[in-house]
Amino acid sequence: MERIRMNLPKGPDTLCFDKDEFMKEDFDVDHFVSDCRKRVQLEELRGDLELYYKLLKTAMVELINKDYADFVNLSTNLVGMDKALNQLSVPLGQLREEVLSLRSSVSEGIRAVDERMCKQEDIRKKKVIVEQIVESHPDGLQIMYAKLLEFVPHHCRLLREVTGGAISSEKGNTVPGYDFLVNSVWPEIVRGLEEKLPSLFNPGNPDAFHEKYTVSMDFVRAFERQCGSQASVRRLRAHPAYHSFNNKWNLPVYFQIRFREIAGSLEAALTGVLADAPAGSPFCLLASHRTWSGLQRCWSAEMFLPGLTHRLWRLTLQLLARYSGFVRELLLRPISNESAKDIKKPLVTGSKDPSVTQGNGEDQGSGPSETKPTVSISSAQLVYVVADLDKLQEQLPELLETIKPKLEMIGFKNFSSISAALEDSQTSLSACVPALSNRIIQDLSESCFSYLKSALEVPRLYRRTNKEVPTAASSYMDSALKPFHQLQSGHKDKLKQAIIRQWLEGALSESTHKYYETVSDVLSSVRKMEESLKRLKQARKSTPANPVGPSGGGMSDDDKIRLQLALDVEYLGEQIQKMGLATKDIKSFPALAELVAAAKDQATAEQP
């Protein structure tokens, strides 16, 4: 029957969509949104939908006002309806009994017809025998009589044994060409569920919806097994009631609810201050923990549905892409010298629009409107990010093994494409590590050299101060090495030793190279000062014992400076070796050691 079309109110001409689209039988939300997005942005579409919703609401109020009396009298007209329905139950029951009686009569009629047909077949065979006897024998009548006496008793006994049991019972219970389970039982089941349990199909509570859908689909499979043949199963799946039942389950709405749960939880962890992962998590940061939890949840028994496999796979790739983008955003944040727990105040207020929550979760036509760093990040948090990246990449193969059985459920076999897609995501994550490592190395190097440059203050400590000859390294050296010891001791359980070694060598190489230049400048300055004093002494033709040192002789101030710098560099080399590194692998350290060794030799050679 042709579908009755409603007259929707006309909207303004500025609407980005045609109101008649909503009344089409094949209307699809995803297609509608995708088509509108080709013309306008989502914000404008939402505004137009809200405007037209107000028009519909106004039209509904006008319609109610127009037929207000009918609406008021509706409950009055229904008074006594229960009594009328009860009165119908008795005649309907009688009608049911009559139908059953008629059905029994029809079955008996079918059985009687089958018996008559068997008798007719028997008569036909006898006729053939009679004709053959008559044509072949002159005394055919006598022979025919004898054959009949021999044939009839045996045939009747066989007919009773065969038709009296199997045929009669089968024909009495079924109607030829009519599939009772498909055409009678199944439509009644669907009608009863739709009328008595309409809440069964409500996706508002996703956990309950998932349970009800799973149980219902198990029932459908069990019902199909009762059909008895593949042809019956095909008839069931082609039946309108079967399609009606499946279409009642709004899987896209269920997915959207799950999507918002996962994406919303993730975005809350990605925006603003970085929080630590909960206790017991294999990750360091909450953002990494929720990314992995979201990936696992997509394919968990509590959320996965075979009909949503393609959407869940797309969400899996979106989550990985969003996390990769988040890591790249962290590289834009300034490094704070505060500890991770003390970073609370945002530096810049940026957009909080999550790229993973645009549209319906499947359309990625445009990226985030703005991606600016919102808060600073500590050097420890940068280390946590690298550790989490490494951990997440290790667990992706585990995720693949979880996904494979789910894909097999829908008959998917091309696992190479799935593996390739995950490998691409893994490559995208790996690509972030070098930039993070460089930034960590740079921060370590700057922290170290901020103390090593105190070598410039060594001359001031010894010139005209009459200090004792140095015997130990300067105190600034321990402060300079502190970040490296903290890296080794504080993160050895989170990072691979190869990564820690790479950072130590890189940061020590950079800071030592700058330290070499600083020490070289100090020694050069000391040498120039000595030469200036010697020229001044020669000009005055005076012979003081030590114009810049103690009047009683001993090591000069310049030699004390040289010796102190040599002790500092020697201590640095010892600490490098205690870290498990070789000094030859540290850029500029061999040259630095050679430089201060020559200065030390010069200082000690001048002693008596």
C-alpha positions in Angstrom: 0.0 0.0 0.0 1.3 3.4 -0.9 2.7 5.3 2.0 0.6 8.2 3.2 2.6 11.4 2.8 2.3 14.2 5.3 2.3 17.9 4.4 5.3 19.4 6.2 5.3 23.1 6.9 7.3 25.1 4.4 10.5 26.6 5.7 12.5 29.6 4.6 14.3 29.5 1.3 17.7 29.8 3.0 17.5 26.3 4.4 20.4 24.1 3.3 18.2 21.1 2.8 14.9 20.1 1.3 12.2 19.3 3.9 10.8 16.6 1.7 14.0 14.6 2.2 12.7 13.6 5.7 9.6 11.9 4.2 11.4 9.6 1.8 11.2 5.9 2.6 14.9 5.4 2.1 15.9 8.4 4.3 19.3 7.8 5.9 20.8 10.2 8.5 24.4 9.5 7.6 23.7 10.2 3.9 21.7 13.3 4.7 24.5 14.8 6.9 27.2 13.9 4.4 25.2 15.4 1.5 24.5 18.7 3.4 28.2 18.9 4.4 29.1 19.2 0.8 27.3 22.5 0.8 27.6 24.0 4.2 29.5 23.6 7.5 28.1 21.5 10.4 27.3 24.6 12.5 25.1 26.1 9.7 23.4 22.7 9.2 22.7 22.5 12.9 21.3 26.0 12.9 19.0 25.2 10.0 17.8 22.0 11.7 17.1 23.9 14.9 15.1 26.5 12.9 13.0 24.0 11.1 12.5 22.1 14.4 10.9 25.2 15.8 8.7 25.5 12.7 7.6 21.9 13.1 6.9 22.5 16.8 4.8 25.6 16.0 2.9 23.7 13.3 2.2 20.8 15.8 0.8 23.3 18.3 -1.4 24.9 15.7 -2.7 21.4 14.6 -3.5 20.6 18.2 -5.3 23.9 18.7 -7.2 23.3 15.5 -8.5 19.9 16.6 -8.5 20.6 20.3 -12.0 19.2 20.9 -11.0 15.9 19.3 -8.0 15.6 21.4 -10.0 16.4 24.6 -12.7 13.9 23.7 -10.1 11.2 22.8 -10.1 9.7 26.4 -13.9 10.0 26.6 -14.2 8.0 23.4 -12.0 5.3 24.8 -14.2 4.8 27.9 -15.6 1.2 27.9 -13.1 0.0 25.3 -11.7 -2.6 27.7 -15.3 -4.0 28.2 -15.8 -4.1 24.5 -12.6 -5.9 23.9 -13.5 -8.5 26.6 -16.8 -9.1 24.9 -14.9 -9.9 21.7 -12.7 -12.5 23.4 -15.5 -15.1 23.7 -16.5 -15.1 20.0 -12.8 -14.9 19.0 -12.1 -18.0 21.0 -15.1 -19.8 19.4 -13.8 -18.7 16.0 -10.4 -20.1 16.9 -11.9 -23.5 17.8 -13.8 -23.5 14.5 -10.7 -22.7 12.6 -8.9 -25.6 14.3 -11.8 -27.9 13.6 -11.8 -26.8 10.0 -8.1 -27.4 9.8 -8.6 -31.0 11.1 -11.3 -31.6 8.5 -9.1 -30.4 5.8 -6.3 -32.7 6.9 -8.7 -35.6 6.9 -9.9 -34.7 3.4 -6.3 -34.6 2.2 -5.7 -38.1 3.7 -8.9 -39.4 2.0 -7.7 -38.0 -1.3 -4.3 -39.6 -1.0 -6.0 -43.0 -0.3 -8.2 -42.6 -3.3 -5.3 -41.8 -5.5 -3.5 -44.9 -4.3 -6.6 -46.9 -5.2 -6.7 -45.4 -8.6 -3.1 -46.3 -9.2 -3.8 -49.8 -8.1 -6.8 -50.0 -10.5 -4.6 -48.7 -13.4 -2.0 -51.4 -12.8 -4.7 -54.1 -12.7 -6.1 -52.8 -15.9 -2.7 -53.0 -17.6 -2.4 -56.7 -16.4 -5.8 -57.6 -17.6 -5.2 -56.1 -21.1 -1.9 -58.0 -21.3 -3.5 -61.3 -20.3 -6.4 -60.9 -22.6 -4.2 -60.1 -25.6 -1.6 -62.9 -25.0 -3.8 -65.9 -23.9 -7.0 -67.3 -25.3 -8.0 -68.4 -21.9 -7.1 -65.1 -20.4 -10.1 -64.7 -18.1 -9.1 -67.7 -16.0 -5.5 -66.6 -15.7 -6.6 -63.0 -14.9 -8.8 -64.3 -12.1 -5.9 -66.3 -10.6 -3.5 -63.2 -10.8 -6.0 -61.0 -9.0 -6.4 -63.4 -6.2 -2.6 -63.4 -5.8 -2.1 -59.6 -6.2 -4.8 -57.9 -4.3 -4.2 -59.2 -0.7 -0.4 -58.4 -0.9 -1.0 -54.9 -2.3 -3.6 -54.0 0.2 -1.4 -55.1 3.1 1.5 -53.0 1.7 -0.8 -50.0 1.2 -2.0 -50.2 4.8 1.6 -50.4 6.2 2.9 -47.5 4.2 0.1 -45.0 3.9 -1.7 -45.9 7.1 1.2 -44.6 9.2 3.7 -42.2 7.7 1.7 -40.6 4.9 -1.4 -40.1 7.0 0.5 -38.5 9.9 2.6 -36.2 7.7 -0.3 -35.0 5.6 -2.4 -34.5 8.7 0.0 -32.1 10.4 1.3 -29.9 7.4 -0.1 -28.3 4.4 2.0 -28.9 1.2 3.9 -25.8 0.1 3.3 -23.8 3.3 6.2 -23.0 5.7 4.5 -22.8 9.1 7.5 -21.6 11.1 8.4 -18.8 8.6 4.9 -17.6 7.7 3.0 -18.1 11.0 5.3 -18.5 14.0 8.0 -15.9 13.2 5.6 -13.0 12.3 3.7 -13.6 15.5 6.9 -13.5 17.5 8.0 -10.2 15.9 4.5 -8.7 16.4 4.4 -9.7 20.0 7.9 -8.1 20.7 7.1 -4.9 18.9 3.7 -4.5 20.6 4.5 -5.9 24.1 8.2 -4.9 24.5 8.8 -1.7 22.5 11.5 -0.7 24.9 13.5 -3.7 23.8 14.8 -1.7 20.8 15.7 1.5 22.8 19.4 2.3 22.5 19.3 5.0 25.2 21.0 2.7 27.7 23.9 1.3 25.6 24.8 -1.5 28.1 21.3 -2.8 28.3 20.9 -2.4 24.5 24.0 -4.5 23.9 22.8 -7.2 26.1 19.3 -7.3 24.6 20.6 -7.2 21.1 23.0 -10.0 21.7 20.4 -12.2 23.3 17.9 -11.5 20.5 20.4 -12.3 17.8 21.2 -15.6 19.6 17.5 -16.4 19.5 17.3 -15.6 15.8 20.1 -18.0 15.1 18.5 -20.7 17.2 15.2 -20.1 15.4 16.9 -20.5 12.0 18.3 -23.8 13.1 14.7 -25.0 13.7 13.7 -24.2 10.1 14.9 -27.6 8.9 16.4 -26.7 5.6 18.5 -24.0 3.9 15.5 -23.1 1.6 13.4 -22.5 4.7 16.2 -20.3 6.2 16.3 -18.3 3.0 12.6 -17.8 3.0 12.8 -16.6 6.7 15.5 -14.1 5.9 13.6 -12.8 2.9 10.4 -12.4 5.0 9.2 -8.8 5.6 8.9 -9.6 9.4 12.5 -10.6 9.5 13.6 -7.3 7.9 11.3 -5.4 10.2 12.8 -7.0 13.3 16.4 -6.3 12.2 15.6 -2.7 11.3 14.1 -2.1 14.7 17.7 -2.2 16.2 19.1 1.3 15.7 22.8 0.3 15.6 24.1 3.7 14.4 22.5 5.5 17.4 24.1 2.9 19.7 27.5 3.5 18.1 27.2 7.2 18.4 26.5 6.9 22.2 29.6 4.6 22.5 31.6 6.9 20.3 30.9 9.9 22.5 31.8 7.9 25.6 35.2 6.9 24.3 36.0 10.1 22.4 34.8 12.4 25.2 36.8 10.5 27.9 39.9 10.7 25.7 39.6 14.3 24.8 39.2 15.2 28.5 42.7 13.6 29.1 44.3 15.2 26.0 43.2 18.8 26.7 44.9 21.0 29.3 47.1 19.7 32.1 48.6 16.3 31.6 47.5 14.0 34.4 49.2 10.8 35.6 47.7 7.4 34.7 45.8 5.5 37.4 47.6 3.1 39.6 48.3 -0.2 38.0 48.2 1.1 34.5 51.1 0.1 32.2 51.3 3.7 31.0 52.6 6.9 32.7 50.1 9.4 31.5 46.3 9.4 31.6 46.1 10.4 27.9 48.0 7.2 26.9 46.0 5.1 29.3 42.6 6.2 27.9 43.8 5.8 24.4 44.7 2.1 25.0 41.5 1.6 27.0 39.4 3.1 24.2 41.1 0.7 21.7 40.4 -2.3 23.9 36.9 -1.2 24.5 36.0 -1.0 20.8 36.6 -4.8 20.5 35.5 -5.9 24.0 32.6 -8.4 24.4 30.7 -5.7 26.3 30.7 -3.3 23.3 31.4 -5.1 20.1 28.6 -5.9 17.7 29.2 -7.7 14.3 27.0 -5.1 12.5 29.3 -2.3 13.6 32.7 -3.9 12.7 33.5 -1.3 10.0 32.6 1.6 12.2 34.7 0.2 15.1 37.6 -0.3 12.9 37.4 3.2 11.7 37.2 4.5 15.3 40.3 2.4 16.1 42.3 4.2 13.4 40.8 7.5 14.5 41.9 7.0 18.1 45.5 6.2 17.1 45.6 9.2 14.7 44.2 11.5 17.4 46.9 10.3 19.9 49.6 10.7 17.3 48.4 14.3 16.7 48.3 14.9 20.4 51.9 13.9 20.8 52.9 16.3 17.9 51.0 19.1 19.7 53.1 18.5 22.8 56.2 19.4 20.9 54.8 22.9 20.6 54.4 23.4 24.3 57.1 25.2 26.3 59.1 23.2 28.8 58.6 24.2 32.4 61.3 23.8 35.0 58.6 22.8 37.5 57.7 19.2 38.4 54.9 17.6 36.5 52.6 17.8 39.5 53.1 21.5 39.9 52.1 22.5 36.4 48.6 23.7 36.8 48.2 27.1 35.1 47.5 27.2 31.3 49.7 29.6 29.4 47.4 30.1 26.4 43.7 29.3 26.0 43.3 27.2 22.9 40.5 25.5 21.1 39.0 22.4 22.8 37.3 21.1 19.7 38.3 17.4 19.4 39.2 16.4 16.0 38.0 12.8 16.7 34.5 14.0 17.6 33.6 15.8 14.5 30.4 15.0 12.7 29.2 11.5 13.3 32.6 10.1 14.1 33.2 8.9 10.6 33.6 12.1 8.6 37.1 13.6 8.8 36.7 16.1 6.1 38.2 18.9 8.2 40.7 19.0 11.0 40.5 20.7 14.3 39.7 24.4 14.0 42.7 25.4 16.2 45.5 23.4 17.8 47.6 25.6 20.0 49.5 24.6 23.1 47.5 25.4 26.2 49.9 24.6 29.0 53.6 24.0 29.5 55.1 20.6 29.9 57.8 19.4 32.2 60.9 17.5 31.0 59.7 14.5 33.1 56.4 14.5 31.2 58.3 14.4 27.9 60.1 11.3 29.2 56.7 9.8 30.1 55.4 10.5 26.6 58.3 8.6 25.0 57.8 5.7 27.4 54.1 5.5 26.6 54.7 5.7 22.9 57.1 2.7 23.2 54.6 0.8 25.3 51.7 1.5 23.0 53.6 0.3 20.0 54.5 -2.9 21.8 50.8 -3.6 22.5 49.4 -3.0 19.0 50.1 -6.6 17.9 48.0 -7.7 20.9 45.2 -5.5 19.6 45.5 -7.1 16.2 45.1 -10.5 17.7 41.9 -9.3 19.5 40.5 -7.9 16.3 41.1 -10.9 14.0 38.4 -13.2 15.6 35.8 -10.4 15.4 36.6 -9.9 11.7 36.2 -13.6 11.1 32.7 -13.5 12.5 31.6 -11.4 9.6 33.6 -13.4 7.0 36.5 -11.0 6.6 39.7 -12.7 5.4 42.0 -9.9 4.2 44.0 -9.6 7.3 47.0 -8.2 5.5 45.2 -4.9 4.9 44.4 -4.7 8.6 47.9 -5.4 9.6 49.2 -2.8 7.1 46.9 -0.1 8.5 48.0 -0.8 12.1 51.6 -0.7 10.9 51.0 2.7 9.4 49.6 3.9 12.7 52.6 2.4 14.4 54.9 4.2 12.0 53.1 7.5 12.7 53.7 7.0 16.4 57.4 6.1 15.9 57.9 9.2 13.8 57.2 11.3 16.9 60.0 9.8 19.0 63.1 11.5 17.3 61.7 15.0 17.8 60.8 14.2 21.4 64.2 12.7 22.0 65.9 15.8 20.6 63.9 18.0 22.8 64.7 15.9 25.9 68.4 15.9 25.0 68.3 19.7 24.5 66.6 20.2 27.9 69.1 17.9 29.6 72.0 19.7 27.9 70.8 23.1 28.9 70.1 22.1 32.5 73.6 20.6 32.7 75.4 23.5 31.1 73.6 26.1 33.2 75.9 24.8 36.0 78.9 23.9 33.9 79.3 27.5 32.8 80.1 28.3 36.4 83.7 27.5 35.3 83.8 31.2 34.3 83.7 32.0 38.0 86.7 29.9 38.9 89.3 32.7 38.3 87.4 35.1 40.6 87.5 32.5 43.3 91.3 32.3 43.3 92.7 35.6 42.2 93.9 37.7 45.2 91.9 35.5 47.6 94.9 33.5 49.0 92.8 30.3 48.9 94.4 26.9 49.4 95.5 24.8 46.5 92.4 22.9 45.2 92.2 19.2 45.9 88.6 18.3 44.9 86.2 19.2 42.1 84.0 22.3 42.3 80.5 22.0 43.8 78.8 23.1 40.6 79.9 19.8 39.0 77.5 17.7 41.1 74.6 20.1 40.3 75.4 19.8 36.6 75.3 16.0 36.7 72.1 15.8 38.8 69.7 15.7 35.8 71.5 12.7 34.4 71.5 10.8 37.6 67.8 11.5 38.0 67.1 10.2 34.5 68.9 7.0 35.2 67.5 6.3 38.6 64.0 7.7 38.2 63.0 6.2 34.8 65.0 3.0 34.5 61.8 1.0 35.1 59.8 2.9 32.4 62.4 3.2 29.6 64.6 0.9 27.7 68.3 1.3 28.6 69.1 1.9 25.0 66.9 5.0 25.0 68.4 6.3 28.2 71.9 5.7 26.9 71.1 7.6 23.7 69.8 10.6 25.7 72.8 10.6 28.1 75.3 10.5 25.3 73.5 13.2 23.3 73.0 15.6 26.2 76.5 15.0 27.6 78.0 15.6 24.1 76.3 18.9 23.7 77.0 20.2 27.2 80.6 19.0 27.1 81.2 20.7 23.8 80.0 24.0 25.3 82.0 23.3 28.4 85.1 22.7 26.4 84.7 26.1 24.8 84.1 27.7 28.2 87.2 26.1 29.8 89.3 26.9 26.7 88.2 30.6 27.1 89.1 30.6 30.8 92.5 29.1 30.3 93.2 31.5 27.4 92.2 34.4 29.6 94.5 33.1 32.4 97.4 32.8 29.9 96.9 36.3 28.6 96.7 37.6 32.2 100.0 35.9 33.0 101.7 37.3 29.8 100.5 40.8 30.6 101.9 40.6 34.2 105.2 39.3 32.9 105.5 42.2 30.4 104.6 44.6 33.2 107.2 43.1 35.5 109.9 43.3 32.8 108.9 46.9 32.1 109.3 47.8 35.8 112.4 45.6 36.1 111.3 44.4 39.3 111.5 40.8 40.6 108.7 40.1 43.1 108.2 36.5 44.1 104.7 36.3 42.9 102.9 39.5 42.0 99.5 37.8 41.9 100.0 35.0 44.5 101.0 34.7 48.1 104.0 36.7 49.0 105.6 33.7 50.7 105.9 31.7 47.4 103.9 28.5 46.6 101.5 27.9 43.7 100.3 31.0 41.9 96.7 32.0 41.5 96.7 31.2 37.8 98.1 27.7 38.5 95.4 27.1 41.1 92.8 28.0 38.5 94.3 25.5 36.0 94.5 22.8 38.7 90.8 23.4 39.7 89.6 23.1 36.1 91.6 19.9 35.7 90.1 18.4 38.8 86.6 19.4 37.6 87.1 17.7 34.2 88.6 14.6 35.8 85.6 14.3 38.1 83.3 14.7 35.1 85.0 11.8 33.3 84.7 9.6 36.4 81.0 10.3 36.7 80.5 9.6 33.0 82.1 6.2 33.5 79.9 5.5 36.5 76.9 6.1 34.3 78.0 3.2 32.2 79.2 5.3 29.3 82.6 5.6 27.7 84.2 9.0 27.7 85.5 8.5 24.1 81.8 8.4 23.0 81.1 11.8 24.5 81.7 14.5 21.9 84.6 16.9 22.8 85.5 15.2 26.0 88.8 13.7 24.8 89.8 17.1 23.6 88.6 18.7 26.9 90.6 16.1 28.9 93.7 16.8 26.8 93.3 20.6 27.3 93.1 20.5 31.1 95.8 17.8 31.3 98.2 20.2 29.6 97.1 23.0 32.0 97.6 20.7 35.0 101.1 19.7 33.8 102.0 23.4 33.5 100.7 24.2 37.0 102.6 21.3 38.6 105.8 21.8 36.6 106.2 25.3 38.0 106.2 24.0 41.6 109.6 23.4 43.3 
